[in-house]
């Protein structure tokens, strides 16, 4: 049998995506091949697209894509069967270190926050993907391809909610209007929060959230009286605050909004290696600061169940479904300041 080829959206330079014919990788031991059904476009892709490179040195072409599902076309020596629908978890955890052995795969020593599919190896912005079978999970029939391609932001929100220790009747503030922020609001409401508010700088990205109707109130980040407004609306401060932006001003707003003894869960990745914050306020008001990244292997499985069981339908957050050729357009829209988009999904094989 001769070499099989496929289309891939190759990152050829800063802000440059080119559709190329590339060889389909060979299936090695412990790997499977899938025909990619859908792949979500992530903000992390935007950072790589802007720089024109992935997070590792590559020989040959590199293409991104880490939020994806597909149909098994070659199961290799795995337990999957040809025709199985699967979703991939992008975390290339080792499974052997102390963190992995403790069920904390998101903190794997080898991953160290960077070792992900579509970051350090080729991803799923292509017609086919070949990768570790251990990172693939069967998809129930009740989970659509589009919904499965939103598993990644949903698992991040789910893990953060669990990290927060949120209780029934808690008052929750979400700083950030992106898809993770919006999913945090929905999960918090469904977990029993009595009042869920969003802190945002712009109304551009809130259009979909307002249509869905999850948040009880929206607070303007440009309001000079923001602390007073946040404290009055929440009756002295929010029990749980989620920082889903990754910058100093958003963290400062979280500190303004949280009650004494409350928690701030930090999910946003900062572009700057360091940001400052009001440490004395955190100390004197005994504010708990928690980091939250990705999720555990078990939580990834539970995220599939959230969708399969009908607790949440992530498809409602999708702005547009595009072919592979539309990836450049999607990335350009991601950085357009007045574009109300929330989430794009690419389907390399149509559908």
Secondary structure, DSSP 8 states (H G I E B T S, - for coil): ----EEEEEEEEETTEEEEEEEE-----TTEEEEEEEEEE--HHHHHHHHHTS-SS--SS------EEEEEEEE-TTSS--TT-EEEE--B---S-SHHHHTT-GGG-TTTTTT-BBTTTB--SSBSEEEEEGGGEEE--TTS-HHHHTTHHHHHHHHHHHHHHT--TT-EEEEE--SHHHHHHHHHHHHTT-SEEEEEES-SGGGHHHHHHT--SEEEETT-TTHHHHHHHHHTSSEEEEEE-S-SHHHHHHHHHHEEEEEEEEE----SSS-----HHHHHHTT-EEEE--S--HHHHHHHHHHHHTTS--GGGG--EEE-GGGHHHHHHHHT-TT-----EEE-TT--
